[in-house]
Amino acid sequence: DGLGDLDQCNGRFGVTPEFPDGIYYYVVTDDFPFFTRCLKGDV
């Protein structure tokens, strides 16, 4: 699983300056798993 608020893909839903209504985004961390472990989305 992810770290803290991060999901299994190392991502989370949150507010950013560019998306004040919120958006799902991936997070790079200093500790394992470091970067995206999978991708989420609709095809």
PyMOL Python script that loads the backbone (N, CA, C, O; Angstrom):
from pymol import cmd

cmd.read_pdbstr("""\
ATOM      1  N   ASP A   1       0.831  -1.197   0.000  1.00  0.00           N
ATOM      2  CA  ASP A   1       0.000   0.000   0.000  1.00  0.00           C
ATOM      3  C   ASP A   1       0.866   1.247   0.000  1.00  0.00           C
ATOM      4  O   ASP A   1       2.085   1.179   0.159  1.00  0.00           O
ATOM      5  N   GLY A   2       0.217   2.380  -0.180  1.00  0.00           N
ATOM      6  CA  GLY A   2       0.931   3.644  -0.196  1.00  0.00           C
ATOM      7  C   GLY A   2       1.367   4.072   1.185  1.00  0.00           C
ATOM      8  O   GLY A   2       1.191   3.337   2.157  1.00  0.00           O
ATOM      9  N   LEU A   3       1.922   5.232   1.270  1.00  0.00           N
ATOM     10  CA  LEU A   3       2.457   5.770   2.509  1.00  0.00           C
ATOM     11  C   LEU A   3       1.537   6.874   3.017  1.00  0.00           C
ATOM     12  O   LEU A   3       1.257   7.823   2.285  1.00  0.00           O
ATOM     13  N   GLY A   4       1.062   6.767   4.261  1.00  0.00           N
ATOM     14  CA  GLY A   4       0.197   7.795   4.829  1.00  0.00           C
ATOM     15  C   GLY A   4      -1.093   7.945   4.049  1.00  0.00           C
ATOM     16  O   GLY A   4      -1.870   6.996   3.938  1.00  0.00           O
ATOM     17  N   ASP A   5      -1.328   9.144   3.503  1.00  0.00           N
ATOM     18  CA  ASP A   5      -2.541   9.427   2.735  1.00  0.00           C
ATOM     19  C   ASP A   5      -2.454   8.946   1.292  1.00  0.00           C
ATOM     20  O   ASP A   5      -3.406   9.107   0.529  1.00  0.00           O
ATOM     21  N   LEU A   6      -1.332   8.363   0.912  1.00  0.00           N
ATOM     22  CA  LEU A   6      -1.167   7.921  -0.469  1.00  0.00           C
ATOM     23  C   LEU A   6      -1.812   6.558  -0.678  1.00  0.00           C
ATOM     24  O   LEU A   6      -1.823   5.720   0.225  1.00  0.00           O
ATOM     25  N   ASP A   7      -2.349   6.344  -1.876  1.00  0.00           N
ATOM     26  CA  ASP A   7      -2.961   5.054  -2.184  1.00  0.00           C
ATOM     27  C   ASP A   7      -1.915   4.078  -2.716  1.00  0.00           C
ATOM     28  O   ASP A   7      -0.719   4.368  -2.680  1.00  0.00           O
ATOM     29  N   GLN A   8      -2.356   2.931  -3.206  1.00  0.00           N
ATOM     30  CA  GLN A   8      -1.439   1.892  -3.663  1.00  0.00           C
ATOM     31  C   GLN A   8      -0.621   2.320  -4.875  1.00  0.00           C
ATOM     32  O   GLN A   8       0.401   1.702  -5.171  1.00  0.00           O
ATOM     33  N   CYS A   9      -1.050   3.368  -5.586  1.00  0.00           N
ATOM     34  CA  CYS A   9      -0.301   3.876  -6.744  1.00  0.00           C
ATOM     35  C   CYS A   9       0.573   5.074  -6.378  1.00  0.00           C
ATOM     36  O   CYS A   9       1.125   5.732  -7.259  1.00  0.00           O
ATOM     37  N   ASN A  10       0.698   5.359  -5.079  1.00  0.00           N
ATOM     38  CA  ASN A  10       1.465   6.507  -4.584  1.00  0.00           C
ATOM     39  C   ASN A  10       0.826   7.826  -5.035  1.00  0.00           C
ATOM     40  O   ASN A  10       1.526   8.790  -5.346  1.00  0.00           O
ATOM     41  N   GLY A  11      -0.494   7.854  -5.066  1.00  0.00           N
ATOM     42  CA  GLY A  11      -1.226   9.051  -5.457  1.00  0.00           C
ATOM     43  C   GLY A  11      -2.270   9.406  -4.416  1.00  0.00           C
ATOM     44  O   GLY A  11      -2.524   8.649  -3.479  1.00  0.00           O
ATOM     45  N   ARG A  12      -2.864  10.563  -4.600  1.00  0.00           N
ATOM     46  CA  ARG A  12      -3.926  11.007  -3.704  1.00  0.00           C
ATOM     47  C   ARG A  12      -4.763  12.071  -4.400  1.00  0.00           C
ATOM     48  O   ARG A  12      -4.352  12.622  -5.421  1.00  0.00           O
ATOM     49  N   PHE A  13      -5.928  12.357  -3.851  1.00  0.00           N
ATOM     50  CA  PHE A  13      -6.786  13.433  -4.335  1.00  0.00           C
ATOM     51  C   PHE A  13      -6.560  14.619  -3.422  1.00  0.00           C
ATOM     52  O   PHE A  13      -6.628  14.486  -2.200  1.00  0.00           O
ATOM     53  N   GLY A  14      -6.292  15.784  -4.005  1.00  0.00           N
ATOM     54  CA  GLY A  14      -6.075  16.968  -3.191  1.00  0.00           C
ATOM     55  C   GLY A  14      -6.191  18.234  -4.017  1.00  0.00           C
ATOM     56  O   GLY A  14      -6.363  18.188  -5.235  1.00  0.00           O
ATOM     57  N   VAL A  15      -6.094  19.361  -3.337  1.00  0.00           N
ATOM     58  CA  VAL A  15      -6.182  20.684  -3.944  1.00  0.00           C
ATOM     59  C   VAL A  15      -4.768  21.161  -4.274  1.00  0.00           C
ATOM     60  O   VAL A  15      -3.847  21.000  -3.473  1.00  0.00           O
ATOM     61  N   THR A  16      -4.607  21.748  -5.461  1.00  0.00           N
ATOM     62  CA  THR A  16      -3.339  22.353  -5.865  1.00  0.00           C
ATOM     63  C   THR A  16      -3.632  23.772  -6.345  1.00  0.00           C
ATOM     64  O   THR A  16      -4.790  24.105  -6.599  1.00  0.00           O
ATOM     65  N   PRO A  17      -2.598  24.620  -6.476  1.00  0.00           N
ATOM     66  CA  PRO A  17      -2.849  25.977  -6.979  1.00  0.00           C
ATOM     67  C   PRO A  17      -3.512  25.976  -8.365  1.00  0.00           C
ATOM     68  O   PRO A  17      -4.343  26.833  -8.664  1.00  0.00           O
ATOM     69  N   GLU A  18      -3.137  25.012  -9.198  1.00  0.00           N
ATOM     70  CA  GLU A  18      -3.696  24.947 -10.547  1.00  0.00           C
ATOM     71  C   GLU A  18      -5.102  24.361 -10.580  1.00  0.00           C
ATOM     72  O   GLU A  18      -5.869  24.641 -11.502  1.00  0.00           O
ATOM     73  N   PHE A  19      -5.448  23.547  -9.577  1.00  0.00           N
ATOM     74  CA  PHE A  19      -6.749  22.873  -9.521  1.00  0.00           C
ATOM     75  C   PHE A  19      -7.376  23.082  -8.141  1.00  0.00           C
ATOM     76  O   PHE A  19      -7.369  22.171  -7.312  1.00  0.00           O
ATOM     77  N   PRO A  20      -7.919  24.280  -7.893  1.00  0.00           N
ATOM     78  CA  PRO A  20      -8.475  24.591  -6.571  1.00  0.00           C
ATOM     79  C   PRO A  20      -9.681  23.741  -6.179  1.00  0.00           C
ATOM     80  O   PRO A  20     -10.032  23.680  -5.001  1.00  0.00           O
ATOM     81  N   ASP A  21     -10.326  23.079  -7.159  1.00  0.00           N
ATOM     82  CA  ASP A  21     -11.450  22.190  -6.846  1.00  0.00           C
ATOM     83  C   ASP A  21     -10.982  20.776  -6.531  1.00  0.00           C
ATOM     84  O   ASP A  21     -11.784  19.920  -6.157  1.00  0.00           O
ATOM     85  N   GLY A  22      -9.692  20.533  -6.681  1.00  0.00           N
ATOM     86  CA  GLY A  22      -9.117  19.228  -6.384  1.00  0.00           C
ATOM     87  C   GLY A  22      -8.843  18.410  -7.626  1.00  0.00           C
ATOM     88  O   GLY A  22      -9.503  18.566  -8.654  1.00  0.00           O
ATOM     89  N   ILE A  23      -7.846  17.524  -7.514  1.00  0.00           N
ATOM     90  CA  ILE A  23      -7.442  16.646  -8.613  1.00  0.00           C
ATOM     91  C   ILE A  23      -6.671  15.471  -8.027  1.00  0.00           C
ATOM     92  O   ILE A  23      -6.062  15.588  -6.964  1.00  0.00           O
ATOM     93  N   TYR A  24      -6.700  14.347  -8.722  1.00  0.00           N
ATOM     94  CA  TYR A  24      -5.887  13.199  -8.318  1.00  0.00           C
ATOM     95  C   TYR A  24      -4.483  13.429  -8.863  1.00  0.00           C
ATOM     96  O   TYR A  24      -4.320  13.791 -10.028  1.00  0.00           O
ATOM     97  N   TYR A  25      -3.465  13.220  -8.021  1.00  0.00           N
ATOM     98  CA  TYR A  25      -2.085  13.375  -8.487  1.00  0.00           C
ATOM     99  C   TYR A  25      -1.173  12.360  -7.816  1.00  0.00           C
ATOM    100  O   TYR A  25      -1.462  11.857  -6.730  1.00  0.00           O
ATOM    101  N   TYR A  26      -0.060  12.071  -8.493  1.00  0.00           N
ATOM    102  CA  TYR A  26       0.938  11.131  -7.997  1.00  0.00           C
ATOM    103  C   TYR A  26       1.994  11.901  -7.226  1.00  0.00           C
ATOM    104  O   TYR A  26       2.259  13.069  -7.513  1.00  0.00           O
ATOM    105  N   VAL A  27       2.603  11.235  -6.235  1.00  0.00           N
ATOM    106  CA  VAL A  27       3.570  11.881  -5.354  1.00  0.00           C
ATOM    107  C   VAL A  27       4.887  11.115  -5.384  1.00  0.00           C
ATOM    108  O   VAL A  27       4.898   9.887  -5.294  1.00  0.00           O
ATOM    109  N   VAL A  28       6.004  11.843  -5.511  1.00  0.00           N
ATOM    110  CA  VAL A  28       7.339  11.258  -5.387  1.00  0.00           C
ATOM    111  C   VAL A  28       7.747  11.400  -3.928  1.00  0.00           C
ATOM    112  O   VAL A  28       7.613  12.477  -3.347  1.00  0.00           O
ATOM    113  N   THR A  29       8.251  10.305  -3.323  1.00  0.00           N
ATOM    114  CA  THR A  29       8.628  10.315  -1.910  1.00  0.00           C
ATOM    115  C   THR A  29      10.120  10.048  -1.737  1.00  0.00           C
ATOM    116  O   THR A  29      10.767   9.525  -2.645  1.00  0.00           O
ATOM    117  N   ASP A  30      10.666  10.404  -0.575  1.00  0.00           N
ATOM    118  CA  ASP A  30      12.075  10.163  -0.261  1.00  0.00           C
ATOM    119  C   ASP A  30      12.342   8.706   0.084  1.00  0.00           C
ATOM    120  O   ASP A  30      13.474   8.237  -0.039  1.00  0.00           O
ATOM    121  N   ASP A  31      11.315   7.988   0.513  1.00  0.00           N
ATOM    122  CA  ASP A  31      11.448   6.592   0.915  1.00  0.00           C
ATOM    123  C   ASP A  31      10.663   5.700  -0.044  1.00  0.00           C
ATOM    124  O   ASP A  31       9.824   6.176  -0.809  1.00  0.00           O
ATOM    125  N   PHE A  32      10.952   4.386   0.010  1.00  0.00           N
ATOM    126  CA  PHE A  32      10.239   3.431  -0.833  1.00  0.00           C
ATOM    127  C   PHE A  32       8.741   3.612  -0.669  1.00  0.00           C
ATOM    128  O   PHE A  32       8.282   3.732   0.467  1.00  0.00           O
ATOM    129  N   PRO A  33       7.962   3.639  -1.721  1.00  0.00           N
ATOM    130  CA  PRO A  33       8.241   3.217  -3.089  1.00  0.00           C
ATOM    131  C   PRO A  33       8.765   4.315  -4.006  1.00  0.00           C
ATOM    132  O   PRO A  33       8.828   4.096  -5.216  1.00  0.00           O
ATOM    133  N   PHE A  34       9.139   5.469  -3.499  1.00  0.00           N
ATOM    134  CA  PHE A  34       9.760   6.572  -4.236  1.00  0.00           C
ATOM    135  C   PHE A  34       8.856   7.225  -5.275  1.00  0.00           C
ATOM    136  O   PHE A  34       8.632   8.434  -5.216  1.00  0.00           O
ATOM    137  N   PHE A  35       8.327   6.448  -6.231  1.00  0.00           N
ATOM    138  CA  PHE A  35       7.538   7.028  -7.322  1.00  0.00           C
ATOM    139  C   PHE A  35       6.354   6.123  -7.661  1.00  0.00           C
ATOM    140  O   PHE A  35       6.146   5.090  -7.024  1.00  0.00           O
ATOM    141  N   THR A  36       5.597   6.519  -8.654  1.00  0.00           N
ATOM    142  CA  THR A  36       4.373   5.819  -9.038  1.00  0.00           C
ATOM    143  C   THR A  36       4.602   4.326  -9.238  1.00  0.00           C
ATOM    144  O   THR A  36       5.511   3.918  -9.961  1.00  0.00           O
ATOM    145  N   ARG A  37       3.770   3.517  -8.590  1.00  0.00           N
ATOM    146  CA  ARG A  37       3.864   2.062  -8.703  1.00  0.00           C
ATOM    147  C   ARG A  37       2.851   1.498  -9.691  1.00  0.00           C
ATOM    148  O   ARG A  37       2.985   0.357 -10.133  1.00  0.00           O
ATOM    149  N   CYS A  38       1.849   2.279 -10.036  1.00  0.00           N
ATOM    150  CA  CYS A  38       0.830   1.877 -10.998  1.00  0.00           C
ATOM    151  C   CYS A  38       0.147   3.149 -11.483  1.00  0.00           C
ATOM    152  O   CYS A  38       0.460   4.238 -11.003  1.00  0.00           O
ATOM    153  N   LEU A  39      -0.756   3.030 -12.402  1.00  0.00           N
ATOM    154  CA  LEU A  39      -1.499   4.181 -12.912  1.00  0.00           C
ATOM    155  C   LEU A  39      -2.982   3.944 -12.706  1.00  0.00           C
ATOM    156  O   LEU A  39      -3.461   2.812 -12.775  1.00  0.00           O
ATOM    157  N   LYS A  40      -3.705   5.029 -12.451  1.00  0.00           N
ATOM    158  CA  LYS A  40      -5.156   4.959 -12.295  1.00  0.00           C
ATOM    159  C   LYS A  40      -5.801   5.807 -13.370  1.00  0.00           C
ATOM    160  O   LYS A  40      -5.241   6.813 -13.805  1.00  0.00           O
ATOM    161  N   GLY A  41      -6.978   5.397 -13.793  1.00  0.00           N
ATOM    162  CA  GLY A  41      -7.702   6.197 -14.762  1.00  0.00           C
ATOM    163  C   GLY A  41      -8.760   5.386 -15.484  1.00  0.00           C
ATOM    164  O   GLY A  41      -8.899   4.182 -15.270  1.00  0.00           O
ATOM    165  N   ASP A  42      -9.489   6.053 -16.327  1.00  0.00           N
ATOM    166  CA  ASP A  42     -10.525   5.430 -17.143  1.00  0.00           C
ATOM    167  C   ASP A  42     -10.064   5.422 -18.592  1.00  0.00           C
ATOM    168  O   ASP A  42      -9.456   6.379 -19.071  1.00  0.00           O
ATOM    169  N   VAL A  43     -10.359   4.343 -19.271  1.00  0.00           N
ATOM    170  CA  VAL A  43      -9.990   4.238 -20.689  1.00  0.00           C
ATOM    171  C   VAL A  43     -11.224   4.387 -21.537  1.00  0.00           C
ATOM    172  O   VAL A  43     -11.140   4.330 -22.764  1.00  0.00           O
TER     173      VAL A  43
END
""", "prot")
cmd.dss("prot")
cmd.show_as("cartoon", "prot")
cmd.util.cbc("prot")
cmd.orient("prot")
